[in-house]
Amino acid sequence: AMQITLKQIETFVRLASLRSFRRVAEQMNTTQPNVSTRIAALEATLNLRLFERDAGSVVLTDQGKTVLP
């Protein structure tokens, strides 16, 4: 099984709060594709869909809410 990294968890928590890949990338000093990749990897590892991605908005799914500490 793939390991969940602290980076992925931090990215997840920030994205849940900020709801913007761009703002998370800015805060974490990285790129939007990196943020997307971390979230996708976390979703794959957990086998859950954590976020609904819409035009410009990112919202936690019900499953995502259960994972959020």
PDB file of N, CA, C and O in Angstrom:
ATOM      1  N   ALA A   1       0.845  -1.205   0.000  1.00  0.00           N
ATOM      2  CA  ALA A   1       0.000   0.000   0.000  1.00  0.00           C
ATOM      3  C   ALA A   1       0.879   1.255   0.000  1.00  0.00           C
ATOM      4  O   ALA A   1       1.985   1.270   0.540  1.00  0.00           O
ATOM      5  N   MET A   2       0.352   2.282  -0.615  1.00  0.00           N
ATOM      6  CA  MET A   2       1.080   3.554  -0.637  1.00  0.00           C
ATOM      7  C   MET A   2       1.004   4.204   0.738  1.00  0.00           C
ATOM      8  O   MET A   2       0.024   4.048   1.467  1.00  0.00           O
ATOM      9  N   GLN A   3       2.060   4.933   1.071  1.00  0.00           N
ATOM     10  CA  GLN A   3       2.077   5.637   2.339  1.00  0.00           C
ATOM     11  C   GLN A   3       1.468   7.032   2.177  1.00  0.00           C
ATOM     12  O   GLN A   3       1.673   7.701   1.164  1.00  0.00           O
ATOM     13  N   ILE A   4       0.727   7.447   3.179  1.00  0.00           N
ATOM     14  CA  ILE A   4       0.217   8.814   3.198  1.00  0.00           C
ATOM     15  C   ILE A   4       1.309   9.686   3.806  1.00  0.00           C
ATOM     16  O   ILE A   4       1.868   9.351   4.851  1.00  0.00           O
ATOM     17  N   THR A   5       1.609  10.793   3.156  1.00  0.00           N
ATOM     18  CA  THR A   5       2.655  11.679   3.665  1.00  0.00           C
ATOM     19  C   THR A   5       2.047  12.836   4.453  1.00  0.00           C
ATOM     20  O   THR A   5       0.884  13.197   4.275  1.00  0.00           O
ATOM     21  N   LEU A   6       2.865  13.396   5.318  1.00  0.00           N
ATOM     22  CA  LEU A   6       2.457  14.564   6.081  1.00  0.00           C
ATOM     23  C   LEU A   6       2.109  15.720   5.143  1.00  0.00           C
ATOM     24  O   LEU A   6       1.168  16.474   5.391  1.00  0.00           O
ATOM     25  N   LYS A   7       2.883  15.847   4.061  1.00  0.00           N
ATOM     26  CA  LYS A   7       2.627  16.873   3.040  1.00  0.00           C
ATOM     27  C   LYS A   7       1.212  16.744   2.478  1.00  0.00           C
ATOM     28  O   LYS A   7       0.498  17.734   2.316  1.00  0.00           O
ATOM     29  N   GLN A   8       0.822  15.497   2.185  1.00  0.00           N
ATOM     30  CA  GLN A   8      -0.521  15.270   1.634  1.00  0.00           C
ATOM     31  C   GLN A   8      -1.591  15.685   2.639  1.00  0.00           C
ATOM     32  O   GLN A   8      -2.590  16.306   2.274  1.00  0.00           O
ATOM     33  N   ILE A   9      -1.376  15.338   3.900  1.00  0.00           N
ATOM     34  CA  ILE A   9      -2.353  15.690   4.941  1.00  0.00           C
ATOM     35  C   ILE A   9      -2.430  17.204   5.115  1.00  0.00           C
ATOM     36  O   ILE A   9      -3.516  17.775   5.211  1.00  0.00           O
ATOM     37  N   GLU A  10      -1.269  17.844   5.153  1.00  0.00           N
ATOM     38  CA  GLU A  10      -1.234  19.305   5.279  1.00  0.00           C
ATOM     39  C   GLU A  10      -1.951  19.957   4.095  1.00  0.00           C
ATOM     40  O   GLU A  10      -2.710  20.911   4.262  1.00  0.00           O
ATOM     41  N   THR A  11      -1.696  19.427   2.900  1.00  0.00           N
ATOM     42  CA  THR A  11      -2.328  19.959   1.688  1.00  0.00           C
ATOM     43  C   THR A  11      -3.842  19.790   1.757  1.00  0.00           C
ATOM     44  O   THR A  11      -4.595  20.701   1.412  1.00  0.00           O
ATOM     45  N   PHE A  12      -4.276  18.621   2.204  1.00  0.00           N
ATOM     46  CA  PHE A  12      -5.700  18.319   2.348  1.00  0.00           C
ATOM     47  C   PHE A  12      -6.380  19.294   3.321  1.00  0.00           C
ATOM     48  O   PHE A  12      -7.434  19.852   3.015  1.00  0.00           O
ATOM     49  N   VAL A  13      -5.769  19.492   4.489  1.00  0.00           N
ATOM     50  CA  VAL A  13      -6.352  20.372   5.507  1.00  0.00           C
ATOM     51  C   VAL A  13      -6.426  21.815   4.999  1.00  0.00           C
ATOM     52  O   VAL A  13      -7.432  22.499   5.189  1.00  0.00           O
ATOM     53  N   ARG A  14      -5.358  22.262   4.356  1.00  0.00           N
ATOM     54  CA  ARG A  14      -5.352  23.628   3.813  1.00  0.00           C
ATOM     55  C   ARG A  14      -6.387  23.806   2.712  1.00  0.00           C
ATOM     56  O   ARG A  14      -7.068  24.829   2.648  1.00  0.00           O
ATOM     57  N   LEU A  15      -6.500  22.801   1.846  1.00  0.00           N
ATOM     58  CA  LEU A  15      -7.451  22.896   0.738  1.00  0.00           C
ATOM     59  C   LEU A  15      -8.885  22.895   1.253  1.00  0.00           C
ATOM     60  O   LEU A  15      -9.742  23.602   0.721  1.00  0.00           O
ATOM     61  N   ALA A  16      -9.144  22.105   2.285  1.00  0.00           N
ATOM     62  CA  ALA A  16     -10.483  22.066   2.884  1.00  0.00           C
ATOM     63  C   ALA A  16     -10.857  23.441   3.422  1.00  0.00           C
ATOM     64  O   ALA A  16     -12.014  23.855   3.356  1.00  0.00           O
ATOM     65  N   SER A  17      -9.867  24.136   3.950  1.00  0.00           N
ATOM     66  CA  SER A  17     -10.110  25.442   4.543  1.00  0.00           C
ATOM     67  C   SER A  17     -10.133  26.563   3.498  1.00  0.00           C
ATOM     68  O   SER A  17     -11.023  27.414   3.516  1.00  0.00           O
ATOM     69  N   LEU A  18      -9.170  26.559   2.604  1.00  0.00           N
ATOM     70  CA  LEU A  18      -9.041  27.653   1.621  1.00  0.00           C
ATOM     71  C   LEU A  18      -9.910  27.476   0.377  1.00  0.00           C
ATOM     72  O   LEU A  18     -10.293  28.454  -0.265  1.00  0.00           O
ATOM     73  N   ARG A  19     -10.217  26.218   0.043  1.00  0.00           N
ATOM     74  CA  ARG A  19     -11.040  25.892  -1.125  1.00  0.00           C
ATOM     75  C   ARG A  19     -10.484  26.450  -2.436  1.00  0.00           C
ATOM     76  O   ARG A  19     -11.237  26.790  -3.349  1.00  0.00           O
ATOM     77  N   SER A  20      -9.169  26.537  -2.514  1.00  0.00           N
ATOM     78  CA  SER A  20      -8.543  27.053  -3.732  1.00  0.00           C
ATOM     79  C   SER A  20      -7.182  26.412  -3.927  1.00  0.00           C
ATOM     80  O   SER A  20      -6.291  26.563  -3.091  1.00  0.00           O
ATOM     81  N   PHE A  21      -7.019  25.694  -5.034  1.00  0.00           N
ATOM     82  CA  PHE A  21      -5.730  25.077  -5.339  1.00  0.00           C
ATOM     83  C   PHE A  21      -4.643  26.145  -5.455  1.00  0.00           C
ATOM     84  O   PHE A  21      -3.514  25.952  -5.004  1.00  0.00           O
ATOM     85  N   ARG A  22      -5.008  27.280  -6.071  1.00  0.00           N
ATOM     86  CA  ARG A  22      -4.044  28.355  -6.275  1.00  0.00           C
ATOM     87  C   ARG A  22      -3.551  28.920  -4.941  1.00  0.00           C
ATOM     88  O   ARG A  22      -2.350  29.114  -4.749  1.00  0.00           O
ATOM     89  N   ARG A  23      -4.477  29.180  -4.030  1.00  0.00           N
ATOM     90  CA  ARG A  23      -4.093  29.756  -2.733  1.00  0.00           C
ATOM     91  C   ARG A  23      -3.283  28.773  -1.889  1.00  0.00           C
ATOM     92  O   ARG A  23      -2.354  29.175  -1.188  1.00  0.00           O
ATOM     93  N   VAL A  24      -3.630  27.495  -1.955  1.00  0.00           N
ATOM     94  CA  VAL A  24      -2.865  26.478  -1.236  1.00  0.00           C
ATOM     95  C   VAL A  24      -1.441  26.414  -1.800  1.00  0.00           C
ATOM     96  O   VAL A  24      -0.467  26.350  -1.050  1.00  0.00           O
ATOM     97  N   ALA A  25      -1.339  26.434  -3.119  1.00  0.00           N
ATOM     98  CA  ALA A  25      -0.022  26.397  -3.772  1.00  0.00           C
ATOM     99  C   ALA A  25       0.823  27.598  -3.336  1.00  0.00           C
ATOM    100  O   ALA A  25       2.008  27.454  -3.034  1.00  0.00           O
ATOM    101  N   GLU A  26       0.203  28.781  -3.306  1.00  0.00           N
ATOM    102  CA  GLU A  26       0.927  29.983  -2.869  1.00  0.00           C
ATOM    103  C   GLU A  26       1.403  29.831  -1.424  1.00  0.00           C
ATOM    104  O   GLU A  26       2.566  30.096  -1.121  1.00  0.00           O
ATOM    105  N   GLN A  27       0.514  29.410  -0.545  1.00  0.00           N
ATOM    106  CA  GLN A  27       0.851  29.260   0.879  1.00  0.00           C
ATOM    107  C   GLN A  27       1.949  28.237   1.109  1.00  0.00           C
ATOM    108  O   GLN A  27       2.808  28.414   1.974  1.00  0.00           O
ATOM    109  N   MET A  28       1.913  27.163   0.326  1.00  0.00           N
ATOM    110  CA  MET A  28       2.866  26.081   0.533  1.00  0.00           C
ATOM    111  C   MET A  28       4.098  26.223  -0.359  1.00  0.00           C
ATOM    112  O   MET A  28       4.955  25.341  -0.417  1.00  0.00           O
ATOM    113  N   ASN A  29       4.159  27.351  -1.045  1.00  0.00           N
ATOM    114  CA  ASN A  29       5.332  27.647  -1.866  1.00  0.00           C
ATOM    115  C   ASN A  29       5.569  26.582  -2.936  1.00  0.00           C
ATOM    116  O   ASN A  29       6.695  26.127  -3.138  1.00  0.00           O
ATOM    117  N   THR A  30       4.490  26.196  -3.617  1.00  0.00           N
ATOM    118  CA  THR A  30       4.588  25.168  -4.638  1.00  0.00           C
ATOM    119  C   THR A  30       3.681  25.528  -5.811  1.00  0.00           C
ATOM    120  O   THR A  30       3.197  26.657  -5.899  1.00  0.00           O
ATOM    121  N   THR A  31       3.449  24.578  -6.706  1.00  0.00           N
ATOM    122  CA  THR A  31       2.617  24.844  -7.882  1.00  0.00           C
ATOM    123  C   THR A  31       1.254  24.175  -7.746  1.00  0.00           C
ATOM    124  O   THR A  31       1.090  23.228  -6.976  1.00  0.00           O
ATOM    125  N   GLN A  32       0.282  24.675  -8.500  1.00  0.00           N
ATOM    126  CA  GLN A  32      -1.046  24.065  -8.504  1.00  0.00           C
ATOM    127  C   GLN A  32      -1.011  22.593  -8.918  1.00  0.00           C
ATOM    128  O   GLN A  32      -1.678  21.769  -8.292  1.00  0.00           O
ATOM    129  N   PRO A  33      -0.243  22.242  -9.963  1.00  0.00           N
ATOM    130  CA  PRO A  33      -0.182  20.818 -10.322  1.00  0.00           C
ATOM    131  C   PRO A  33       0.331  19.940  -9.172  1.00  0.00           C
ATOM    132  O   PRO A  33      -0.148  18.819  -8.997  1.00  0.00           O
ATOM    133  N   ASN A  34       1.289  20.432  -8.396  1.00  0.00           N
ATOM    134  CA  ASN A  34       1.786  19.684  -7.229  1.00  0.00           C
ATOM    135  C   ASN A  34       0.677  19.468  -6.208  1.00  0.00           C
ATOM    136  O   ASN A  34       0.537  18.378  -5.653  1.00  0.00           O
ATOM    137  N   VAL A  35      -0.099  20.501  -5.967  1.00  0.00           N
ATOM    138  CA  VAL A  35      -1.211  20.407  -5.016  1.00  0.00           C
ATOM    139  C   VAL A  35      -2.218  19.370  -5.525  1.00  0.00           C
ATOM    140  O   VAL A  35      -2.671  18.514  -4.764  1.00  0.00           O
ATOM    141  N   SER A  36      -2.563  19.451  -6.807  1.00  0.00           N
ATOM    142  CA  SER A  36      -3.502  18.495  -7.408  1.00  0.00           C
ATOM    143  C   SER A  36      -2.993  17.071  -7.303  1.00  0.00           C
ATOM    144  O   SER A  36      -3.751  16.154  -6.985  1.00  0.00           O
ATOM    145  N   THR A  37      -1.698  16.885  -7.571  1.00  0.00           N
ATOM    146  CA  THR A  37      -1.083  15.560  -7.529  1.00  0.00           C
ATOM    147  C   THR A  37      -1.137  14.984  -6.117  1.00  0.00           C
ATOM    148  O   THR A  37      -1.448  13.807  -5.934  1.00  0.00           O
ATOM    149  N   ARG A  38      -0.834  15.817  -5.119  1.00  0.00           N
ATOM    150  CA  ARG A  38      -0.886  15.354  -3.720  1.00  0.00           C
ATOM    151  C   ARG A  38      -2.287  14.913  -3.338  1.00  0.00           C
ATOM    152  O   ARG A  38      -2.467  13.870  -2.709  1.00  0.00           O
ATOM    153  N   ILE A  39      -3.279  15.710  -3.719  1.00  0.00           N
ATOM    154  CA  ILE A  39      -4.669  15.378  -3.378  1.00  0.00           C
ATOM    155  C   ILE A  39      -5.108  14.113  -4.114  1.00  0.00           C
ATOM    156  O   ILE A  39      -5.764  13.248  -3.534  1.00  0.00           O
ATOM    157  N   ALA A  40      -4.748  14.012  -5.383  1.00  0.00           N
ATOM    158  CA  ALA A  40      -5.101  12.821  -6.170  1.00  0.00           C
ATOM    159  C   ALA A  40      -4.471  11.567  -5.563  1.00  0.00           C
ATOM    160  O   ALA A  40      -5.112  10.519  -5.489  1.00  0.00           O
ATOM    161  N   ALA A  41      -3.220  11.678  -5.133  1.00  0.00           N
ATOM    162  CA  ALA A  41      -2.522  10.542  -4.525  1.00  0.00           C
ATOM    163  C   ALA A  41      -3.182  10.143  -3.203  1.00  0.00           C
ATOM    164  O   ALA A  41      -3.329   8.959  -2.901  1.00  0.00           O
ATOM    165  N   LEU A  42      -3.572  11.146  -2.429  1.00  0.00           N
ATOM    166  CA  LEU A  42      -4.237  10.884  -1.152  1.00  0.00           C
ATOM    167  C   LEU A  42      -5.583  10.203  -1.403  1.00  0.00           C
ATOM    168  O   LEU A  42      -5.927   9.239  -0.719  1.00  0.00           O
ATOM    169  N   GLU A  43      -6.343  10.700  -2.378  1.00  0.00           N
ATOM    170  CA  GLU A  43      -7.631  10.092  -2.724  1.00  0.00           C
ATOM    171  C   GLU A  43      -7.442   8.649  -3.186  1.00  0.00           C
ATOM    172  O   GLU A  43      -8.234   7.773  -2.836  1.00  0.00           O
ATOM    173  N   ALA A  44      -6.398   8.404  -3.967  1.00  0.00           N
ATOM    174  CA  ALA A  44      -6.127   7.053  -4.458  1.00  0.00           C
ATOM    175  C   ALA A  44      -5.767   6.117  -3.308  1.00  0.00           C
ATOM    176  O   ALA A  44      -6.237   4.980  -3.256  1.00  0.00           O
ATOM    177  N   THR A  45      -4.938   6.597  -2.392  1.00  0.00           N
ATOM    178  CA  THR A  45      -4.524   5.780  -1.250  1.00  0.00           C
ATOM    179  C   THR A  45      -5.714   5.441  -0.357  1.00  0.00           C
ATOM    180  O   THR A  45      -5.863   4.300   0.078  1.00  0.00           O
ATOM    181  N   LEU A  46      -6.556   6.430  -0.086  1.00  0.00           N
ATOM    182  CA  LEU A  46      -7.720   6.224   0.783  1.00  0.00           C
ATOM    183  C   LEU A  46      -8.878   5.567   0.036  1.00  0.00           C
ATOM    184  O   LEU A  46      -9.822   5.057   0.640  1.00  0.00           O
ATOM    185  N   ASN A  47      -8.782   5.592  -1.302  1.00  0.00           N
ATOM    186  CA  ASN A  47      -9.867   5.118  -2.149  1.00  0.00           C
ATOM    187  C   ASN A  47     -11.161   5.877  -1.855  1.00  0.00           C
ATOM    188  O   ASN A  47     -12.240   5.293  -1.763  1.00  0.00           O
ATOM    189  N   LEU A  48     -11.019   7.182  -1.714  1.00  0.00           N
ATOM    190  CA  LEU A  48     -12.153   8.063  -1.441  1.00  0.00           C
ATOM    191  C   LEU A  48     -12.064   9.296  -2.330  1.00  0.00           C
ATOM    192  O   LEU A  48     -10.976   9.721  -2.716  1.00  0.00           O
ATOM    193  N   ARG A  49     -13.212   9.857  -2.645  1.00  0.00           N
ATOM    194  CA  ARG A  49     -13.244  11.155  -3.322  1.00  0.00           C
ATOM    195  C   ARG A  49     -13.393  12.196  -2.228  1.00  0.00           C
ATOM    196  O   ARG A  49     -14.433  12.266  -1.572  1.00  0.00           O
ATOM    197  N   LEU A  50     -12.353  13.010  -2.026  1.00  0.00           N
ATOM    198  CA  LEU A  50     -12.343  13.953  -0.911  1.00  0.00           C
ATOM    199  C   LEU A  50     -12.949  15.310  -1.260  1.00  0.00           C
ATOM    200  O   LEU A  50     -13.523  15.987  -0.406  1.00  0.00           O
ATOM    201  N   PHE A  51     -12.812  15.698  -2.534  1.00  0.00           N
ATOM    202  CA  PHE A  51     -13.290  17.014  -2.944  1.00  0.00           C
ATOM    203  C   PHE A  51     -14.131  16.944  -4.197  1.00  0.00           C
ATOM    204  O   PHE A  51     -13.897  16.115  -5.076  1.00  0.00           O
ATOM    205  N   GLU A  52     -15.122  17.831  -4.268  1.00  0.00           N
ATOM    206  CA  GLU A  52     -15.827  18.092  -5.513  1.00  0.00           C
ATOM    207  C   GLU A  52     -15.105  19.265  -6.146  1.00  0.00           C
ATOM    208  O   GLU A  52     -14.983  20.330  -5.542  1.00  0.00           O
ATOM    209  N   ARG A  53     -14.627  19.065  -7.364  1.00  0.00           N
ATOM    210  CA  ARG A  53     -13.948  20.158  -8.049  1.00  0.00           C
ATOM    211  C   ARG A  53     -14.906  20.746  -9.073  1.00  0.00           C
ATOM    212  O   ARG A  53     -15.390  20.052  -9.967  1.00  0.00           O
ATOM    213  N   ASP A  54     -15.167  22.025  -8.926  1.00  0.00           N
ATOM    214  CA  ASP A  54     -16.074  22.718  -9.812  1.00  0.00           C
ATOM    215  C   ASP A  54     -15.305  23.819 -10.516  1.00  0.00           C
ATOM    216  O   ASP A  54     -14.119  24.013 -10.249  1.00  0.00           O
ATOM    217  N   ALA A  55     -15.955  24.537 -11.405  1.00  0.00           N
ATOM    218  CA  ALA A  55     -15.280  25.662 -12.056  1.00  0.00           C
ATOM    219  C   ALA A  55     -14.856  26.655 -10.981  1.00  0.00           C
ATOM    220  O   ALA A  55     -15.670  27.425 -10.470  1.00  0.00           O
ATOM    221  N   GLY A  56     -13.573  26.625 -10.647  1.00  0.00           N
ATOM    222  CA  GLY A  56     -13.046  27.603  -9.701  1.00  0.00           C
ATOM    223  C   GLY A  56     -13.294  27.327  -8.234  1.00  0.00           C
ATOM    224  O   GLY A  56     -12.710  28.002  -7.386  1.00  0.00           O
ATOM    225  N   SER A  57     -14.141  26.357  -7.896  1.00  0.00           N
ATOM    226  CA  SER A  57     -14.374  26.097  -6.476  1.00  0.00           C
ATOM    227  C   SER A  57     -14.072  24.652  -6.117  1.00  0.00           C
ATOM    228  O   SER A  57     -14.222  23.740  -6.930  1.00  0.00           O
ATOM    229  N   VAL A  58     -13.647  24.473  -4.889  1.00  0.00           N
ATOM    230  CA  VAL A  58     -13.295  23.145  -4.389  1.00  0.00           C
ATOM    231  C   VAL A  58     -14.042  22.952  -3.075  1.00  0.00           C
ATOM    232  O   VAL A  58     -13.880  23.751  -2.152  1.00  0.00           O
ATOM    233  N   VAL A  59     -14.843  21.921  -2.978  1.00  0.00           N
ATOM    234  CA  VAL A  59     -15.649  21.690  -1.778  1.00  0.00           C
ATOM    235  C   VAL A  59     -15.435  20.263  -1.295  1.00  0.00           C
ATOM    236  O   VAL A  59     -15.365  19.331  -2.096  1.00  0.00           O
ATOM    237  N   LEU A  60     -15.332  20.101   0.016  1.00  0.00           N
ATOM    238  CA  LEU A  60     -15.212  18.765   0.598  1.00  0.00           C
ATOM    239  C   LEU A  60     -16.449  17.932   0.278  1.00  0.00           C
ATOM    240  O   LEU A  60     -17.572  18.434   0.330  1.00  0.00           O
ATOM    241  N   THR A  61     -16.243  16.672  -0.049  1.00  0.00           N
ATOM    242  CA  THR A  61     -17.371  15.740  -0.176  1.00  0.00           C
ATOM    243  C   THR A  61     -17.759  15.296   1.236  1.00  0.00           C
ATOM    244  O   THR A  61     -17.052  15.591   2.199  1.00  0.00           O
ATOM    245  N   ASP A  62     -18.877  14.592   1.353  1.00  0.00           N
ATOM    246  CA  ASP A  62     -19.267  14.047   2.658  1.00  0.00           C
ATOM    247  C   ASP A  62     -18.188  13.095   3.168  1.00  0.00           C
ATOM    248  O   ASP A  62     -17.886  13.067   4.361  1.00  0.00           O
ATOM    249  N   GLN A  63     -17.608  12.310   2.245  1.00  0.00           N
ATOM    250  CA  GLN A  63     -16.513  11.408   2.627  1.00  0.00           C
ATOM    251  C   GLN A  63     -15.318  12.216   3.107  1.00  0.00           C
ATOM    252  O   GLN A  63     -14.668  11.856   4.089  1.00  0.00           O
ATOM    253  N   GLY A  64     -15.031  13.308   2.412  1.00  0.00           N
ATOM    254  CA  GLY A  64     -13.921  14.170   2.792  1.00  0.00           C
ATOM    255  C   GLY A  64     -14.082  14.726   4.195  1.00  0.00           C
ATOM    256  O   GLY A  64     -13.114  14.831   4.948  1.00  0.00           O
ATOM    257  N   LYS A  65     -15.329  15.087   4.542  1.00  0.00           N
ATOM    258  CA  LYS A  65     -15.611  15.630   5.877  1.00  0.00           C
ATOM    259  C   LYS A  65     -15.325  14.619   6.975  1.00  0.00           C
ATOM    260  O   LYS A  65     -14.915  14.989   8.075  1.00  0.00           O
ATOM    261  N   THR A  66     -15.543  13.336   6.677  1.00  0.00           N
ATOM    262  CA  THR A  66     -15.285  12.317   7.696  1.00  0.00           C
ATOM    263  C   THR A  66     -13.787  12.110   7.930  1.00  0.00           C
ATOM    264  O   THR A  66     -13.375  11.654   8.996  1.00  0.00           O
ATOM    265  N   VAL A  67     -12.977  12.450   6.924  1.00  0.00           N
ATOM    266  CA  VAL A  67     -11.531  12.269   7.036  1.00  0.00           C
ATOM    267  C   VAL A  67     -10.872  13.450   7.735  1.00  0.00           C
ATOM    268  O   VAL A  67      -9.843  13.297   8.393  1.00  0.00           O
ATOM    269  N   LEU A  68     -11.477  14.643   7.588  1.00  0.00           N
ATOM    270  CA  LEU A  68     -10.890  15.858   8.153  1.00  0.00           C
ATOM    271  C   LEU A  68     -10.812  15.744   9.667  1.00  0.00           C
ATOM    272  O   LEU A  68     -11.810  15.424  10.313  1.00  0.00           O
ATOM    273  N   PRO A  69      -9.639  16.003  10.246  1.00  0.00           N
ATOM    274  CA  PRO A  69      -9.513  15.884  11.710  1.00  0.00           C
ATOM    275  C   PRO A  69     -10.363  16.920  12.446  1.00  0.00           C
ATOM    276  O   PRO A  69     -10.369  16.953  13.677  1.00  0.00           O
TER     277      PRO A  69
END
